[in-house]
Amino acid sequence: MKVIFLEDVSEVALAGQVKEVKNGFARNYLIPRGLAALATPDLLQRQKKLLSAAEKRHEEQVSVARAQAEKLEGLALTLTARVGERGKLYGSITSGDIAAKIEEASGLQVDRHKILLGQPIKDIGNYTVPVRLAPEVRVAIQVQVVQEGPEAAATKPAEAEAEAKREPEVVAEEGEEVTTKEQE
């Protein structure tokens, strides 16, 4: 089915473009939502106006996105979360959490759908998270996930170092040879 796009549809077409799409996609999604219309001769005459208006709107969006990218470039966020015994988070850090932290840190409102976090973060550590502000404007931000509570963060590394230095406890019965994992 040949349709004319009335609005930009992400990764499909810009407004004003004429494309051939599957019938179900056009009838069930594009046309009911007002994103596209059937490519009638009347609309095809208006296509140039729609396309020029869409290109102008797209250029404005890209310039705004580039300005936002300059503000976000080099941004480093620190998120705190409750952590279990083995360094796994209770719950996870999602793109919504990162979007809220970006707004808190920089004052910019970034839609959580623009944060390209494949899977929620479930471990403490440092992560590089890409943000797509416009189709051709991307920026990477650094996200550090740390354990909640200042006393927990201060004692855990010290305990981990002490645990690593500690000799393994070995209990042997009389007459048995004593072995450690290092000797095996």
C-alpha positions as CSV (number, residue, x, y, z in Angstrom):
1,M,0.0,0.0,0.0
2,K,1.4,3.4,-1.0
3,V,1.1,6.0,1.7
4,I,2.3,9.6,2.3
5,F,3.7,10.2,5.8
6,L,2.1,13.1,7.6
7,E,4.5,12.9,10.6
8,D,8.0,11.5,11.2
9,V,7.9,7.8,12.1
10,S,11.2,6.8,13.7
11,E,13.3,4.5,11.5
12,V,10.6,4.3,8.8
13,A,10.2,7.7,7.1
14,L,10.1,11.5,7.5
15,A,6.9,13.5,7.0
16,G,6.2,14.1,3.4
17,Q,7.9,11.0,2.1
18,V,5.9,8.5,-0.1
19,K,6.6,4.9,0.7
20,E,5.2,1.5,0.0
21,V,4.3,-0.2,3.3
22,K,2.5,-3.4,4.2
23,N,-1.3,-3.2,4.2
24,G,-1.7,-4.2,7.9
25,F,0.9,-1.7,9.1
26,A,-0.8,1.1,7.2
27,R,-4.4,0.2,8.2
28,N,-3.8,-0.8,11.8
29,Y,-1.1,1.6,12.9
30,L,-0.2,4.5,10.5
31,I,-3.6,5.7,9.3
32,P,-5.6,5.4,12.6
33,R,-2.9,7.4,14.5
34,G,-2.7,10.1,11.8
35,L,0.9,9.3,11.0
36,A,0.2,8.6,7.3
37,A,-2.6,8.8,4.7
38,L,-3.3,6.9,1.5
39,A,-1.2,8.4,-1.4
40,T,-4.1,10.0,-3.4
41,P,-3.4,12.3,-6.3
42,D,-4.6,15.2,-4.2
43,L,-2.0,14.4,-1.4
44,L,0.7,13.8,-3.9
45,Q,0.4,17.4,-5.1
46,R,0.8,18.6,-1.5
47,Q,3.8,16.3,-1.0
48,K,6.4,18.9,-1.7
49,K,5.0,21.3,0.9
50,L,4.8,18.5,3.5
51,L,8.3,17.4,2.7
52,S,9.8,20.9,2.9
53,A,8.0,21.5,6.2
54,A,9.2,18.1,7.6
55,E,12.8,18.8,6.5
56,K,12.7,22.2,8.2
57,R,11.3,20.7,11.4
58,H,13.9,17.9,11.3
59,E,16.7,20.4,11.0
60,E,15.4,22.3,14.0
61,Q,15.3,19.1,16.0
62,V,18.8,18.2,15.0
63,S,20.1,21.6,16.0
64,V,18.4,21.4,19.4
65,A,19.8,17.8,19.8
66,R,23.3,19.0,19.0
67,A,23.0,21.7,21.7
68,Q,21.8,19.1,24.2
69,A,24.7,16.8,23.2
70,E,27.2,19.5,24.0
71,K,25.7,19.8,27.5
72,L,25.7,16.1,28.0
73,E,29.2,15.4,26.5
74,G,31.5,14.1,29.2
75,L,28.6,13.9,31.8
76,A,29.4,11.4,34.6
77,L,26.5,10.2,36.7
78,T,26.7,8.3,40.0
79,L,23.6,6.3,41.0
80,T,23.3,4.6,44.4
81,A,21.4,1.3,44.9
82,R,20.9,-1.3,47.5
83,V,23.3,-4.2,47.0
84,G,23.3,-7.8,48.2
85,E,26.1,-9.8,49.5
86,R,27.6,-10.7,46.1
87,G,27.5,-7.2,44.6
88,K,24.2,-7.8,42.8
89,L,21.6,-5.0,43.1
90,Y,18.2,-5.4,44.7
91,G,16.2,-4.5,41.6
92,S,18.0,-2.8,38.8
93,I,18.9,0.6,37.3
94,T,16.7,1.4,34.3
95,S,16.7,4.0,31.6
96,G,14.1,5.9,33.6
97,D,16.4,6.1,36.5
98,I,19.2,7.4,34.3
99,A,16.9,9.9,32.7
100,A,15.9,11.3,36.1
101,K,19.5,11.5,37.1
102,I,20.4,13.4,33.9
103,E,17.6,15.9,34.6
104,E,18.8,16.3,38.1
105,A,22.5,16.8,37.1
106,S,22.2,18.9,33.9
107,G,18.6,20.3,33.9
108,L,17.9,18.7,30.6
109,Q,14.8,16.5,30.1
110,V,15.7,13.4,28.2
111,D,13.1,10.9,27.2
112,R,13.9,7.5,28.7
113,H,13.3,5.9,25.3
114,K,16.3,7.9,23.9
115,I,18.6,6.2,26.4
116,L,19.9,3.1,24.6
117,L,20.3,0.8,27.6
118,G,20.0,-2.8,26.2
119,Q,19.3,-4.5,29.5
120,P,18.8,-2.9,33.0
121,I,21.9,-2.6,35.0
122,K,22.0,-5.2,37.8
123,D,25.6,-5.0,39.1
124,I,27.7,-2.3,40.7
125,G,30.4,-0.8,38.4
126,N,31.0,1.7,35.6
127,Y,29.0,1.7,32.4
128,T,29.1,3.7,29.2
129,V,25.5,4.4,28.1
130,P,24.7,5.8,24.7
131,V,21.9,8.4,24.3
132,R,20.3,9.0,20.9
133,L,19.0,12.6,21.0
134,A,18.1,12.6,17.2
135,P,18.6,9.9,14.5
136,E,22.0,11.2,13.7
137,V,23.0,12.8,17.1
138,R,24.3,10.4,19.7
139,V,26.3,11.0,22.9
140,A,27.8,8.6,25.5
141,I,27.5,9.3,29.2
142,Q,29.3,7.5,32.0
143,V,27.2,5.9,34.7
144,Q,28.7,4.7,37.9
145,V,26.6,2.4,40.1
146,V,27.7,2.4,43.7
147,Q,26.4,0.8,46.9
148,E,23.9,2.8,48.9
149,G,25.1,4.3,52.1
150,P,28.5,5.9,52.8
151,E,29.5,3.6,55.5
152,A,28.8,0.5,53.4
153,A,30.9,1.8,50.5
154,A,33.8,2.6,52.8
155,T,33.8,-0.8,54.7
156,K,33.2,-3.2,51.8
157,P,36.4,-2.6,49.9
158,A,38.4,-2.8,53.1
159,E,36.7,-6.1,54.0
160,A,37.2,-7.4,50.5
161,E,41.0,-6.7,50.7
162,A,41.2,-8.3,54.1
163,E,39.4,-11.3,52.8
164,A,41.7,-11.6,49.9
165,K,44.8,-11.4,52.1
166,R,43.4,-13.9,54.7
167,E,44.8,-17.4,54.5
168,P,42.2,-20.1,53.8
169,E,41.1,-21.9,57.0
170,V,41.9,-25.6,56.8
171,V,40.7,-28.2,59.1
172,A,42.3,-31.6,59.0
173,E,41.8,-34.7,61.0
174,E,44.6,-36.6,62.5
175,G,46.7,-38.4,59.9
176,E,45.3,-36.5,56.9
177,E,47.5,-34.4,54.6
178,V,46.7,-30.7,54.7
179,T,46.1,-29.1,51.3
180,T,44.9,-25.7,50.2
181,K,43.4,-24.7,46.9
182,E,46.7,-23.0,46.0
183,Q,48.6,-26.3,46.4
184,E,46.1,-28.3,44.2
